[in-house]
Amino acid sequence: MVWNGWERIRHVLCDVDGVLTGGSLVYDADGEQRKVFHARDGHMIRVALRCGIGVGLVSGRRCAALQFRADDLGLAPCLIGVQDKQAEVAGFLAGTDLDWASLAFIGDDLPDLPVMAQVGCPVAVADAHPRVRQRALWVSPLPGGQGAVAAFLEALLRRTGRWRAEEWGTIHG
């Protein structure tokens, strides 16, 4: 499917488990949750932010590692520990000049479908649930936690004429 709405996307929201991280949940002996993030995603998030594309998180889980990574990258909004992703995103939109059509959302599992049904550009990671991939306008060639977010952000920047590879090597994720 050819989609021509790239120019409308002003903000990208990402699920976390299965998108920015692999789908595995890891806990230490004290019950602290551990997260593994791909550096390429962080790098491209910083590039997107420098290009004027907002990037934020929407996750049902709350953990210190996730909040630390969000703060490190300057992600906003950082909607973590949410029960109703669609309602939380609507609340975020109410305080901005954005609307649903100006959002992309990257998801991987069934709880992401209500948000994906509302946004201008629903995106799925390569290893997403089949129904999520079916709903997506763009499917990453990479699985969650392996640079899938970076792949989408690069595609967005290329399709909107903002890609300048010679400059992006100096940003660290």
N, C-alpha and C positions, 0 to 999 in steps of 0.2 A: 504494500500500500504506500502510495506517495502522499506525504502530508506537507502542506505548505504553511503551517502556522508557527514556524520557528521564531519569527520576529516578535510574536506576541509574548513569548516566555520571558518573564522578568525575575522570576524567583523559582528555585528548585527546592522541593522538600523531599527528604529521604527517610524511609523507614531505616531501622538500624540492624537488628538481628536478621541475617540473611541478605542484607543489602550492603551496608558499610562493613559488616563483619560476616564471617561464614555463618551458617545456620546452627553451629554447635554452641551450647551454653557450658561454660567452664567455671567451676567454683573451687576456691581453695578450701583448706581445712577449717577455716573460720567462717565459711559461708559467703565470703566476698566473691562477687562475680568478676571474672576476668574477661577482657575484650581484646581482640587482635584486629587492628585496623591496617589497611593496606596503604603504604606511603604514597602510592600513585594517586589514590583518591584524595588524600590530603593535599597533594601538590596541585591537582586540578581544581580543587575547591578554592584554594588561594588564588589561582589564575582567574577563575570565574568571578570571584569577589572583586579582584582588581579590574575586571572588565565590566563591572556594574551589574552582574547577575547575583542576586541574593541566594543564599543557600542555608537551609535549616533542617532540623530533625523533627520527626514525629515518631515516638516509640511508646509501646506499652510497658516497657521495662524502665526501671530507674536504677542506676548504679553510679558510683563515684567515678569509675573509669570513663564512662560515657560523658558525664558532665565535664570531666577534665579535658577530654578530646574536643568537645564542643567549644569550650572556652579557649583552648589553644588555637583553634581554627577561626574563631570569631563567628560561629554559626548562630543564626537567628531566623526564626524563633528556635528555641530548644524546648520542644514540647515532649517531655519524657514522663513516664509513669502515667500515661493517659489511658482512660478506658474507652472513650469514644473519639477516635481520630478525626472523624468528619466534623464533629462539634468543636473540637479544639482548633482545627484549621479555620473553621468559620469564625471563631472568636479572634484568631490572629488576623484574619482578613478585615474584620470590622475596625481594627485599629490602624489600618494602612490605606494607601491609595491603590492597592492591588485588588483584583477580583479573581474568581475561580479560573477564568480563561487565561490569565497571565501566569498561572502556575503549572509547573511540571511536578509530578510526584513519582518517585521511584519506589516500587514495592516488590514483594516476593510471595506474599501469602494471602489467604482469604480475608483476614481482617483489614487488608489494604484496599479491597475492592470498593467500599463506599467512597473513599477519597478519590480513587482512580476514576470513578464514574462522574465526578464533579469537575476535575481539573481540565485545563486546556490540552495538556499533553501527558497522558498516563504512560509510564515507562515500567518495564519489567526487566529483572536480571535474567540471565540465560537459564538459570536453574530454578526459576520461579514455578509456583504451582501452575498447571496447565490453564486453569481459568484466568489467572492473572496475566499470563502471556497472551491469552486470547483477547483480553480487554485492552492490552497495551497498543499504543500507536508506534512505539519504538521498543525493540527488545535488544538489550545489550548482548554483544557477542561473548561477554565474560560473565562468570557466575558471581554471586554475591561474595563480598570479602576479597575478591581477586582483581579489583580495578574496574568493576562494572560502573560505578558512579563516574570515575574518570573518563571512561569511554563515552558515556552520555554527554558529559560536560564538553568534551572535545568536539563531539558531533554538533552540539548546540553552538559553540563558538565558531566552528568552521562554517556552518550553514547561515550564520548571521554576519559573516565577514569580520569577525573579531579575532581570528586565529593568527597569531604571530609566533611561530615556533622558535624563532631566533631569540625572543625575549623570555620565553617561559622556562628556559633551563636555569634561570637564576633564582627561581622561587623554590623554597623547600617545604615539603608537606610533612 
